[in-house]
Amino acid sequence: MPESVEQINDNDFLNQLNLKTAIIGQKIIFYPEIDSTNIQAKAIANQGTAEGTVIIADYQTQGQGRLKRKWISPPGKNLLFSIILSPPISVEEAFSMTLLTSLAVCKSLIQLFVLNAKIKWPNDIYINQRKICGILTEASTVQKKLNWIVIGVGLNVNVDFSGNQELKEIATSIKMETGNIQNRKLIFCQILEEMDRLYQSFLAGNFNLIKEEWLKYSLILGKTVRVFSNNFEETGVAETIDETGALILLTPEGERKKIIAGEVSLRIPEMESFLSE
């Protein structure tokens, strides 16, 4: 077996994790290959399952990021998983779960590897101006009430873009940043445990503390950014986020505008040649 491919199988992966969590990861379902962990997680959530159930796969045939963008990951290289949650929050607050997850991933990369990880609102993790992780959050609502949330995470661990002239300028991995092949199980456990801690804090009413911590790791805070979708475009300084996770933008006219993640894209003009979503 090539050294660069770390095999994950059902018995090893599920029996040797030794997770220290109260909610997240108490039930983990592993697939060697699947269309998409988010697709499967949504189906399982609709059938009913324990909160904190995690779906993880070694390979996805239909991986997808925000705005329907295709997420390609070679087998046996990265972490591809989805978490099912049912927090007692409104539909408007659903994006706060993306913030929690991005913070959990960011802190885990720093704690394990001392990497200069930063969060690019609304859903990406960057290291040295290159993307290392994407997060896709999808929710089910019933009469404007939240039923469940599925949070999908795609983290580049042992993939190497060095030979790809296009991708190596915009994407990175833990292996590329550290120079070594890394243990995916160790990273997976760290992220789930950090996410569990943050989620319990959130349920205890501490979102403001989580928000302040998130802001410390923000890639865009204080920078001029351009946000746009099919029907609007706005430029201003990224000032903060509000209690729902929406971006507060200070325009050149001095007006503060609330930008909801939804279907928007974000660019940082001073880094335009590096950052794209």
Backbone as CSV, one residue per row, in Angstrom:
resi,resn,N_x,N_y,N_z,CA_x,CA_y,CA_z,C_x,C_y,C_z
1,MET,0.848,-1.198,0.000,0.000,0.000,0.000,0.884,1.248,0.000
2,PRO,0.671,2.179,-0.897,1.474,3.398,-0.937,1.413,4.140,0.391
3,GLU,2.518,4.708,0.806,2.579,5.404,2.087,1.595,6.566,2.140
4,SER,1.314,7.176,0.981,0.476,8.370,0.956,-1.004,8.066,1.113
5,VAL,-1.385,6.766,1.079,-2.794,6.411,1.223,-3.001,5.762,2.578
6,GLU,-3.666,6.454,3.466,-3.953,5.919,4.793,-5.329,5.269,4.761
7,GLN,-5.357,3.934,4.837,-6.622,3.226,4.734,-7.460,3.455,5.991
8,ILE,-8.726,3.720,5.767,-9.682,3.784,6.861,-10.674,2.659,6.612
9,ASN,-10.855,1.782,7.594,-11.906,0.785,7.427,-12.843,0.833,8.622
10,ASP,-13.960,0.192,8.466,-15.039,0.276,9.446,-14.557,-0.037,10.859
11,ASN,-13.915,-1.198,11.046,-13.536,-1.623,12.387,-12.507,-0.694,13.018
12,ASP,-11.419,-0.448,12.287,-10.374,0.420,12.830,-10.909,1.797,13.160
13,PHE,-11.623,2.359,12.202,-12.023,3.753,12.358,-13.011,3.947,13.493
14,LEU,-14.022,3.101,13.566,-15.070,3.305,14.555,-14.690,2.801,15.937
15,ASN,-13.821,1.797,16.014,-13.511,1.205,17.309,-12.318,1.842,18.008
16,GLN,-11.501,2.576,17.275,-10.279,3.102,17.874,-10.285,4.618,18.054
17,LEU,-11.416,5.238,17.866,-11.456,6.694,17.954,-11.300,7.193,19.387
18,ASN,-11.959,6.521,20.350,-11.884,6.945,21.751,-12.263,8.415,21.911
19,LEU,-13.392,8.786,21.317,-13.860,10.173,21.364,-14.266,10.589,22.767
20,LYS,-13.924,11.812,23.115,-14.345,12.382,24.395,-15.372,13.479,24.117
21,THR,-16.566,13.050,23.734,-17.635,13.999,23.420,-18.920,13.578,24.114
22,ALA,-19.818,14.553,24.274,-21.115,14.278,24.898,-22.223,14.131,23.867
23,ILE,-22.098,14.835,22.744,-23.165,14.852,21.739,-22.654,14.429,20.366
24,ILE,-21.659,15.117,19.894,-21.197,14.922,18.515,-20.288,13.703,18.390
25,GLY,-20.662,12.804,17.486,-19.859,11.621,17.244,-20.192,10.431,18.114
26,GLN,-21.249,10.517,18.918,-21.655,9.356,19.702,-22.150,8.235,18.788
27,LYS,-22.601,8.618,17.604,-22.936,7.646,16.564,-22.216,8.075,15.294
28,ILE,-21.399,7.190,14.742,-20.646,7.484,13.521,-20.920,6.388,12.495
29,ILE,-21.268,6.796,11.284,-21.538,5.851,10.201,-20.494,6.066,9.111
30,PHE,-19.761,4.993,8.791,-18.661,5.088,7.834,-19.020,4.420,6.507
31,TYR,-18.656,5.071,5.407,-18.828,4.511,4.063,-17.485,4.559,3.335
32,PRO,-17.019,3.446,2.767,-15.797,3.495,1.953,-15.974,4.432,0.759
33,GLU,-17.158,4.367,0.139,-17.476,5.235,-1.000,-18.952,5.597,-0.943
34,ILE,-19.251,6.842,-1.300,-20.632,7.325,-1.222,-20.803,8.452,-2.232
35,ASP,-22.046,8.760,-2.575,-22.253,9.896,-3.470,-21.827,11.185,-2.774
36,SER,-22.347,11.410,-1.584,-22.015,12.611,-0.813,-22.418,12.387,0.636
37,THR,-21.558,12.760,1.565,-21.911,12.597,2.980,-23.103,13.476,3.348
38,ASN,-23.221,14.646,2.729,-24.370,15.504,3.015,-25.669,14.883,2.506
39,ILE,-25.625,14.302,1.300,-26.818,13.656,0.754,-27.272,12.527,1.680
40,GLN,-26.326,11.701,2.115,-26.671,10.589,2.993,-27.121,11.085,4.365
41,ALA,-26.459,12.110,4.887,-26.829,12.655,6.197,-28.245,13.216,6.181
42,LYS,-28.613,13.872,5.094,-29.976,14.414,4.991,-31.013,13.297,4.965
43,ALA,-30.702,12.217,4.266,-31.626,11.080,4.220,-31.778,10.452,5.600
44,ILE,-30.669,10.306,6.310,-30.703,9.726,7.655,-31.425,10.657,8.628
45,ALA,-31.184,11.954,8.497,-31.857,12.928,9.367,-33.365,12.893,9.154
46,ASN,-33.787,12.730,7.924,-35.220,12.657,7.625,-35.869,11.420,8.239
47,GLN,-35.100,10.339,8.337,-35.618,9.110,8.934,-35.638,9.198,10.457
48,GLY,-34.797,10.080,10.996,-34.682,10.221,12.440,-33.436,9.526,12.951
49,THR,-32.612,10.246,13.694,-31.381,9.687,14.247,-30.963,10.502,15.456
50,ALA,-30.005,9.995,16.198,-29.518,10.706,17.377,-28.822,11.992,16.968
51,GLU,-29.045,13.048,17.743,-28.344,14.295,17.459,-26.845,14.073,17.607
52,GLY,-26.099,14.668,16.696,-24.655,14.511,16.723,-24.144,13.366,15.881
53,THR,-25.056,12.655,15.209,-24.643,11.571,14.309,-23.718,12.122,13.222
54,VAL,-22.652,11.392,12.939,-21.672,11.815,11.939,-21.604,10.778,10.815
55,ILE,-21.657,11.253,9.590,-21.481,10.419,8.404,-20.110,10.754,7.829
56,ILE,-19.273,9.730,7.645,-17.935,9.972,7.105,-17.658,8.994,5.970
57,ALA,-16.955,9.453,4.961,-16.640,8.610,3.806,-15.180,8.780,3.407
58,ASP,-14.625,7.712,2.824,-13.260,7.773,2.320,-13.215,8.407,0.934
59,TYR,-14.370,8.330,0.232,-14.423,8.879,-1.125,-15.853,9.272,-1.462
60,GLN,-16.012,10.415,-2.130,-17.318,10.885,-2.581,-17.328,10.956,-4.107
61,THR,-18.413,10.480,-4.709,-18.530,10.572,-6.165,-19.248,11.843,-6.601
62,GLN,-20.005,12.454,-5.663,-20.758,13.663,-5.992,-20.556,14.743,-4.932
63,GLY,-19.324,14.888,-4.461,-19.042,15.904,-3.457,-19.386,17.294,-3.967
64,GLN,-19.923,18.108,-3.070,-20.390,19.430,-3.494,-20.113,20.477,-2.424
65,GLY,-19.718,21.669,-2.872,-19.520,22.784,-1.968,-20.663,23.777,-2.090
66,ARG,-20.455,24.974,-1.568,-21.476,26.015,-1.673,-21.710,26.390,-3.129
67,LEU,-22.890,26.934,-3.386,-23.270,27.424,-4.709,-23.177,26.325,-5.769
68,LYS,-23.395,25.064,-5.319,-23.428,23.896,-6.217,-22.085,23.597,-6.876
69,ARG,-21.005,24.129,-6.310,-19.696,23.860,-6.892,-19.247,22.441,-6.553
70,LYS,-18.624,21.783,-7.508,-18.177,20.408,-7.315,-16.957,20.381,-6.402
71,TRP,-16.952,19.434,-5.453,-15.819,19.269,-4.542,-15.157,17.934,-4.873
72,ILE,-13.950,17.989,-5.406,-13.250,16.779,-5.830,-12.176,16.425,-4.806
73,SER,-12.197,15.165,-4.354,-11.208,14.694,-3.388,-10.809,13.268,-3.744
74,PRO,-9.516,13.003,-3.965,-9.082,11.645,-4.304,-9.295,10.687,-3.133
75,PRO,-9.506,9.401,-3.398,-9.747,8.427,-2.322,-8.579,8.345,-1.339
76,GLY,-8.909,8.186,-0.065,-7.899,7.908,0.943,-6.984,9.043,1.312
77,LYS,-7.351,10.263,0.981,-6.444,11.390,1.204,-6.943,12.401,2.238
78,ASN,-8.242,12.653,2.252,-8.758,13.789,3.016,-9.823,13.377,4.022
79,LEU,-10.384,14.352,4.711,-11.501,14.114,5.622,-12.769,14.661,4.995
80,LEU,-13.762,13.793,4.844,-15.043,14.152,4.243,-16.134,13.651,5.181
81,PHE,-16.793,14.548,5.885,-17.807,14.100,6.838,-18.906,15.141,7.019
82,SER,-20.039,14.667,7.537,-21.191,15.535,7.795,-21.738,15.246,9.185
83,ILE,-22.147,16.307,9.870,-22.688,16.212,11.228,-24.163,16.591,11.202
84,ILE,-24.986,15.798,11.882,-26.419,16.082,11.975,-26.715,16.688,13.343
85,LEU,-27.295,17.888,13.342,-27.643,18.572,14.589,-29.087,19.046,14.547
86,SER,-29.652,19.241,15.728,-31.011,19.792,15.813,-31.069,20.824,16.934
87,PRO,-30.354,21.934,16.780,-30.319,22.960,17.825,-31.653,23.691,17.940
88,PRO,-32.000,24.139,19.138,-33.259,24.864,19.342,-33.138,26.326,18.925
89,ILE,-32.979,26.555,17.632,-32.785,27.913,17.128,-33.733,28.169,15.966
90,SER,-33.832,29.440,15.590,-34.686,29.816,14.469,-33.973,29.546,13.150
91,VAL,-34.725,29.579,12.067,-34.139,29.405,10.736,-33.095,30.482,10.482
92,GLU,-33.375,31.703,10.948,-32.459,32.830,10.732,-31.115,32.611,11.428
93,GLU,-31.104,31.794,12.476,-29.874,31.564,13.234,-29.108,30.331,12.758
94,ALA,-29.620,29.649,11.749,-29.021,28.384,11.307,-27.558,28.536,10.896
95,PHE,-27.207,29.688,10.327,-25.833,29.887,9.860,-24.827,29.886,11.011
96,SER,-25.307,30.099,12.232,-24.398,30.073,13.381,-23.698,28.718,13.505
97,MET,-24.330,27.657,12.993,-23.700,26.336,13.034,-22.494,26.258,12.090
98,THR,-22.548,27.000,10.993,-21.387,27.084,10.105,-20.234,27.776,10.823
99,LEU,-20.561,28.821,11.575,-19.526,29.542,12.318,-18.865,28.634,13.347
100,LEU,-19.677,27.866,14.071,-19.136,26.943,15.064,-18.187,25.942,14.418
101,THR,-18.611,25.400,13.294,-17.813,24.375,12.628,-16.510,24.944,12.084
102,SER,-16.577,26.103,11.465,-15.355,26.717,10.933,-14.379,27.041,12.062
103,LEU,-14.907,27.464,13.204,-14.046,27.754,14.351,-13.420,26.468,14.886
104,ALA,-14.202,25.388,14.936,-13.681,24.107,15.424,-12.552,23.598,14.533
105,VAL,-12.728,23.692,13.222,-11.689,23.241,12.288,-10.450,24.124,12.406
106,CYS,-10.660,25.422,12.431,-9.551,26.376,12.509,-8.714,26.150,13.768
107,LYS,-9.380,26.038,14.911,-8.663,25.838,16.175,-7.941,24.493,16.196
108,SER,-8.549,23.479,15.601,-7.923,22.156,15.573,-6.627,22.176,14.770
109,LEU,-6.628,22.877,13.640,-5.421,22.979,12.818,-4.312,23.716,13.560
110,ILE,-4.699,24.711,14.322,-3.716,25.473,15.097,-3.176,24.635,16.253
111,GLN,-4.080,23.953,16.967,-3.674,23.162,18.130,-2.798,21.973,17.750
112,LEU,-3.142,21.306,16.653,-2.399,20.106,16.259,-1.113,20.410,15.506
113,PHE,-1.135,21.457,14.670,-0.017,21.677,13.747,0.571,23.083,13.786
114,VAL,0.067,23.946,14.650,0.534,25.330,14.766,0.527,26.010,13.395
115,LEU,-0.557,25.805,12.656,-0.691,26.417,11.337,-1.390,27.765,11.443
116,ASN,-1.088,28.650,10.510,-1.684,29.990,10.501,-3.053,29.951,9.821
117,ALA,-3.981,29.232,10.429,-5.311,29.046,9.843,-6.200,30.254,10.115
118,LYS,-6.959,30.650,9.106,-7.884,31.775,9.217,-9.228,31.399,8.585
119,ILE,-10.288,32.043,9.057,-11.629,31.762,8.555,-12.051,32.847,7.574
120,LYS,-12.397,32.425,6.367,-12.922,33.352,5.367,-14.443,33.201,5.339
121,TRP,-15.119,34.225,5.860,-16.585,34.196,5.851,-17.068,34.013,4.416
122,PRO,-18.082,33.197,4.142,-18.903,32.559,5.167,-18.517,31.150,5.576
123,ASN,-17.651,30.446,4.817,-17.571,29.007,5.097,-16.241,28.329,4.791
124,ASP,-15.173,29.072,4.616,-13.905,28.453,4.217,-12.803,28.692,5.239
125,ILE,-11.826,27.771,5.255,-10.617,27.939,6.060,-9.443,28.100,5.094
126,TYR,-8.616,29.089,5.369,-7.446,29.360,4.525,-6.172,29.309,5.355
127,ILE,-5.089,28.914,4.699,-3.759,28.984,5.290,-2.846,29.636,4.262
128,ASN,-2.218,30.723,4.660,-1.311,31.442,3.757,-1.956,31.718,2.401
129,GLN,-3.178,32.219,2.441,-3.927,32.661,1.260,-4.357,31.521,0.334
130,ARG,-4.330,30.292,0.847,-4.780,29.155,0.048,-5.825,28.356,0.834
131,LYS,-6.838,27.892,0.127,-7.956,27.202,0.772,-7.576,25.784,1.181
132,ILE,-7.933,25.436,2.430,-7.662,24.096,2.935,-8.930,23.354,3.327
133,CYS,-10.024,24.100,3.537,-11.257,23.465,4.003,-12.478,24.248,3.542
134,GLY,-13.527,23.508,3.180,-14.808,24.112,2.844,-15.909,23.480,3.682
135,ILE,-16.925,24.260,3.997,-18.034,23.797,4.831,-19.345,24.094,4.115
136,LEU,-20.224,23.102,4.072,-21.532,23.262,3.441,-22.614,22.910,4.452
137,THR,-23.446,23.891,4.798,-24.526,23.686,5.764,-25.869,23.690,5.055
138,GLU,-26.670,22.674,5.327,-28.005,22.559,4.751,-29.000,22.265,5.867
139,ALA,-30.201,22.819,5.744,-31.182,22.685,6.824,-32.542,22.250,6.309
140,SER,-33.292,21.605,7.185,-34.677,21.230,6.910,-35.580,22.067,7.804
141,THR,-36.586,22.680,7.204,-37.515,23.502,7.975,-38.942,23.005,7.798
142,VAL,-39.730,23.179,8.842,-41.153,22.842,8.816,-41.917,24.050,9.328
143,GLN,-42.693,24.680,8.439,-43.465,25.879,8.793,-42.575,26.933,9.458
144,LYS,-41.451,27.213,8.793,-40.493,28.231,9.234,-39.767,27.870,10.532
145,LYS,-39.904,26.613,10.960,-39.184,26.150,12.142,-38.100,25.165,11.708
146,LEU,-36.983,25.228,12.411,-35.850,24.379,12.069,-36.101,22.947,12.528
147,ASN,-35.923,22.016,11.609,-36.094,20.599,11.924,-34.741,19.968,12.246
148,TRP,-33.806,20.076,11.319,-32.444,19.606,11.537,-31.475,20.385,10.650
149,ILE,-30.203,20.293,10.989,-29.136,20.918,10.206,-28.077,19.862,9.911
150,VAL,-27.604,19.835,8.681,-26.490,18.974,8.290,-25.320,19.876,7.917
151,ILE,-24.184,19.638,8.551,-22.985,20.438,8.293,-21.934,19.544,7.659
152,GLY,-21.620,19.794,6.400,-20.623,19.000,5.692,-19.259,19.667,5.722
153,VAL,-18.236,18.872,5.963,-16.861,19.380,6.036,-15.980,18.619,5.051
154,GLY,-15.238,19.361,4.246,-14.228,18.775,3.368,-12.888,19.401,3.705
155,LEU,-11.991,18.630,4.304,-10.692,19.138,4.753,-9.568,18.422,4.008
156,ASN,-8.725,19.206,3.339,-7.571,18.644,2.628,-6.504,18.225,3.636
157,VAL,-6.255,16.930,3.714,-5.281,16.418,4.682,-3.998,15.974,3.984
158,ASN,-4.063,14.902,3.212,-2.849,14.346,2.597,-2.783,14.481,1.081
159,VAL,-3.734,15.187,0.496,-3.660,15.459,-0.935,-2.516,16.444,-1.189
160,ASP,-1.884,16.336,-2.339,-0.754,17.218,-2.665,-0.984,17.848,-4.038
161,PHE,-1.088,19.172,-4.050,-1.340,19.901,-5.294,-0.060,20.420,-5.942
162,SER,1.092,20.022,-5.423,2.362,20.588,-5.900,2.555,20.436,-7.402
163,GLY,2.060,19.342,-7.967,2.236,19.111,-9.391,1.169,19.734,-10.264
164,ASN,0.217,20.409,-9.642,-0.872,21.042,-10.392,-0.659,22.551,-10.392
165,GLN,-0.226,23.089,-11.520,0.145,24.499,-11.593,-0.994,25.434,-11.205
166,GLU,-2.217,25.051,-11.539,-3.367,25.911,-11.242,-3.781,25.811,-9.776
167,LEU,-3.949,24.585,-9.287,-4.470,24.397,-7.936,-3.469,24.767,-6.845
168,LYS,-2.181,24.577,-7.095,-1.208,24.834,-6.032,-1.155,26.306,-5.631
169,GLU,-1.679,27.192,-6.469,-1.708,28.616,-6.140,-2.910,28.992,-5.278
170,ILE,-3.952,28.148,-5.297,-5.184,28.520,-4.590,-5.615,27.511,-3.532
171,ALA,-4.993,26.326,-3.504,-5.398,25.295,-2.549,-4.179,24.715,-1.851
172,THR,-4.405,24.229,-0.631,-3.323,23.613,0.127,-3.881,22.459,0.946
173,SER,-3.007,21.791,1.670,-3.411,20.681,2.530,-2.512,20.673,3.760
174,ILE,-2.879,19.870,4.744,-2.046,19.775,5.944,-0.685,19.183,5.575
175,LYS,-0.675,18.202,4.695,0.598,17.604,4.255,1.484,18.646,3.587
176,MET,0.913,19.473,2.730,1.700,20.491,2.043,2.249,21.520,3.019
177,GLU,1.487,21.838,4.047,1.916,22.859,5.005,2.937,22.329,6.007
178,THR,2.844,21.036,6.350,3.739,20.472,7.363,4.898,19.678,6.763
179,GLY,4.734,19.258,5.503,5.757,18.441,4.868,5.666,16.967,5.205
180,ASN,4.628,16.573,5.941,4.488,15.182,6.364,3.074,14.659,6.132
181,ILE,2.970,13.339,5.882,1.665,12.688,5.825,1.095,12.647,7.237
182,GLN,-0.192,12.958,7.374,-0.807,13.078,8.690,-1.887,12.018,8.924
183,ASN,-2.144,11.756,10.192,-3.135,10.766,10.608,-4.528,11.388,10.588
184,ARG,-5.361,10.925,9.682,-6.698,11.513,9.550,-7.581,11.245,10.764
185,LYS,-7.416,10.082,11.392,-8.236,9.760,12.566,-7.977,10.739,13.704
186,LEU,-6.713,11.061,13.912,-6.346,12.005,14.969,-6.980,13.372,14.716
187,ILE,-6.909,13.827,13.483,-7.476,15.136,13.124,-8.993,15.116,13.260
188,PHE,-9.609,14.041,12.803,-11.062,13.878,12.892,-11.526,13.959,14.344
189,CYS,-10.853,13.233,15.228,-11.208,13.263,16.654,-11.075,14.663,17.230
190,GLN,-9.984,15.327,16.904,-9.749,16.676,17.434,-10.859,17.629,17.008
191,ILE,-11.262,17.561,15.745,-12.315,18.452,15.246,-13.643,18.155,15.930
192,LEU,-13.995,16.876,16.048,-15.269,16.528,16.687,-15.293,16.941,18.154
193,GLU,-14.188,16.759,18.852,-14.138,17.143,20.262,-14.215,18.657,20.428
194,GLU,-13.547,19.389,19.563,-13.620,20.854,19.618,-15.020,21.330,19.252
195,MET,-15.623,20.710,18.245,-16.983,21.052,17.846,-17.972,20.758,18.965
196,ASP,-17.784,19.648,19.654,-18.665,19.276,20.765,-18.586,20.311,21.884
197,ARG,-17.374,20.745,22.180,-17.197,21.762,23.223,-17.899,23.060,22.842
198,LEU,-17.717,23.491,21.604,-18.341,24.731,21.144,-19.862,24.603,21.089
199,TYR,-20.350,23.448,20.664,-21.799,23.256,20.558,-22.452,23.268,21.938
200,GLN,-21.821,22.627,22.900,-22.361,22.657,24.261,-22.349,24.079,24.820
201,SER,-21.308,24.819,24.514,-21.244,26.218,24.941,-22.351,27.024,24.278
202,PHE,-22.596,26.755,23.010,-23.672,27.431,22.280,-25.025,27.134,22.919
203,LEU,-25.276,25.875,23.225,-26.548,25.485,23.840,-26.725,26.120,25.218
204,ALA,-25.611,26.431,25.865,-25.657,27.068,27.185,-25.852,28.580,27.087
205,GLY,-25.988,29.092,25.862,-26.260,30.514,25.673,-25.038,31.389,25.524
206,ASN,-23.918,30.795,25.133,-22.662,31.551,25.059,-22.253,31.933,23.642
207,PHE,-23.218,32.218,22.773,-22.853,32.533,21.391,-21.955,33.763,21.304
208,ASN,-22.160,34.745,22.161,-21.329,35.953,22.100,-19.856,35.630,22.344
209,LEU,-19.583,34.691,23.255,-18.199,34.284,23.497,-17.628,33.565,22.277
210,ILE,-18.455,32.727,21.667,-18.034,32.012,20.460,-17.782,33.000,19.325
211,LYS,-18.660,33.973,19.207,-18.515,35.003,18.170,-17.197,35.758,18.335
212,GLU,-16.869,36.141,19.557,-15.621,36.868,19.789,-14.414,36.010,19.441
213,GLU,-14.500,34.727,19.740,-13.406,33.821,19.398,-13.291,33.676,17.882
214,TRP,-14.438,33.569,17.213,-14.450,33.466,15.751,-13.800,34.699,15.123
215,LEU,-14.117,35.868,15.639,-13.576,37.110,15.083,-12.050,37.157,15.177
216,LYS,-11.489,36.533,16.203,-10.031,36.513,16.364,-9.342,35.792,15.208
217,TYR,-10.044,34.845,14.617,-9.458,34.045,13.538,-9.964,34.454,12.158
218,SER,-10.672,35.568,12.083,-11.250,35.990,10.808,-10.180,36.481,9.837
219,LEU,-10.274,36.016,8.603,-9.363,36.456,7.547,-9.756,37.818,7.001
220,ILE,-11.032,38.178,7.121,-11.534,39.370,6.430,-11.777,40.572,7.334
221,LEU,-11.767,40.386,8.636,-12.113,41.474,9.549,-11.213,42.695,9.341
222,GLY,-11.838,43.850,9.136,-11.101,45.088,8.944,-10.605,45.306,7.527
223,LYS,-10.840,44.343,6.653,-10.400,44.463,5.263,-11.551,44.912,4.363
224,THR,-11.194,45.559,3.262,-12.189,45.887,2.240,-12.522,44.614,1.475
225,VAL,-13.821,44.318,1.382,-14.257,43.105,0.690,-15.339,43.450,-0.324
226,ARG,-15.504,42.551,-1.273,-16.562,42.688,-2.275,-17.457,41.464,-2.169
227,VAL,-18.743,41.689,-1.884,-19.695,40.583,-1.813,-20.684,40.729,-2.961
228,PHE,-21.040,39.605,-3.553,-21.924,39.688,-4.717,-22.678,38.379,-4.915
229,SER,-23.790,38.491,-5.625,-24.570,37.326,-6.051,-25.081,37.640,-7.449
230,ASN,-26.075,36.909,-7.894,-26.611,37.142,-9.234,-27.281,38.503,-9.378
231,ASN,-27.803,39.028,-8.271,-28.593,40.260,-8.403,-28.106,41.438,-7.565
232,PHE,-26.942,41.329,-6.941,-26.438,42.502,-6.232,-24.927,42.409,-6.042
233,GLU,-24.335,43.565,-5.790,-22.910,43.630,-5.474,-22.691,44.779,-4.513
234,GLU,-21.839,44.561,-3.518,-21.576,45.591,-2.514,-20.113,45.507,-2.103
235,THR,-19.501,46.671,-1.918,-18.120,46.741,-1.447,-18.072,47.554,-0.167
236,GLY,-17.265,47.116,0.778,-17.134,47.840,2.030,-16.144,47.138,2.938
237,VAL,-16.006,47.660,4.145,-15.090,47.075,5.123,-15.848,46.056,5.967
238,ALA,-15.294,44.857,6.085,-15.897,43.822,6.929,-15.696,44.220,8.384
239,GLU,-16.779,44.640,9.030,-16.674,45.208,10.375,-16.822,44.162,11.472
240,THR,-17.832,43.294,11.344,-18.073,42.269,12.357,-19.120,41.302,11.822
241,ILE,-19.584,40.398,12.665,-20.743,39.570,12.351,-21.771,39.790,13.451
242,ASP,-23.048,39.569,13.128,-24.079,39.769,14.150,-24.434,38.444,14.817
243,GLU,-25.519,38.455,15.613,-25.882,37.275,16.397,-26.358,36.099,15.549
244,THR,-26.645,36.331,14.273,-27.050,35.237,13.384,-25.893,34.758,12.503
245,GLY,-24.754,35.441,12.595,-23.616,35.095,11.752,-23.545,35.899,10.475
246,ALA,-24.495,36.802,10.283,-24.479,37.654,9.087,-23.308,38.633,9.165
247,LEU,-22.753,38.972,8.012,-21.634,39.908,7.936,-22.151,41.340,7.983
248,ILE,-21.519,42.161,8.810,-21.852,43.584,8.859,-20.793,44.336,8.070
249,LEU,-21.251,44.972,6.997,-20.361,45.648,6.056,-20.508,47.152,6.205
250,LEU,-19.396,47.861,6.381,-19.402,49.320,6.444,-19.073,49.850,5.053
251,THR,-20.050,50.481,4.406,-19.879,50.952,3.030,-19.090,52.255,2.996
252,PRO,-18.568,52.645,1.821,-17.844,53.915,1.694,-18.697,55.117,2.091
253,GLU,-20.025,54.968,2.025,-20.936,56.060,2.404,-21.190,56.102,3.903
254,GLY,-20.583,55.168,4.646,-20.761,55.150,6.094,-21.978,54.370,6.555
255,GLU,-22.610,53.663,5.645,-23.796,52.873,5.986,-23.387,51.448,6.348
256,ARG,-24.031,50.914,7.380,-23.773,49.527,7.771,-24.829,48.626,7.152
257,LYS,-24.371,47.628,6.411,-25.297,46.722,5.735,-25.107,45.298,6.243
258,LYS,-26.218,44.621,6.426,-26.201,43.233,6.883,-26.211,42.310,5.666
259,ILE,-25.189,41.470,5.555,-25.067,40.552,4.427,-25.290,39.125,4.930
260,ILE,-26.354,38.503,4.459,-26.656,37.128,4.845,-25.912,36.185,3.905
261,ALA,-25.343,35.115,4.462,-24.492,34.217,3.672,-25.199,33.713,2.422
262,GLY,-26.285,32.991,2.589,-27.104,32.534,1.470,-26.319,32.147,0.232
263,GLU,-26.611,32.842,-0.876,-25.990,32.527,-2.167,-24.929,33.553,-2.568
264,VAL,-24.345,34.257,-1.597,-23.364,35.285,-1.948,-21.953,34.704,-2.013
265,SER,-21.111,35.368,-2.785,-19.682,35.078,-2.823,-18.948,36.286,-2.273
266,LEU,-17.723,36.072,-1.804,-16.945,37.160,-1.214,-15.540,37.145,-1.782
267,ARG,-15.040,38.326,-2.091,-13.663,38.494,-2.552,-12.984,39.566,-1.707
268,ILE,-11.664,39.429,-1.576,-10.854,40.437,-0.898,-9.978,41.075,-1.971
269,PRO,-10.300,42.299,-2.401,-9.567,42.918,-3.517,-8.054,42.883,-3.377
270,GLU,-7.522,43.112,-2.174,-6.063,43.149,-2.018,-5.428,41.765,-2.190
271,MET,-6.265,40.719,-2.157,-5.770,39.360,-2.342,-6.462,38.684,-3.517
272,GLU,-7.045,39.458,-4.396,-7.893,38.920,-5.469,-7.190,37.855,-6.299
273,SER,-5.893,37.995,-6.492,-5.185,37.026,-7.325,-5.019,35.680,-6.628
274,PHE,-5.207,35.694,-5.281,-5.030,34.453,-4.538,-6.360,33.816,-4.154
275,LEU,-7.288,34.647,-3.666,-8.493,34.095,-3.074,-9.649,34.098,-4.035
276,SER,-10.220,32.960,-4.233,-11.457,32.854,-4.993,-12.260,31.730,-4.386
277,GLU,-13.575,31.814,-4.576,-14.423,30.807,-3.944,-15.043,29.922,-4.995
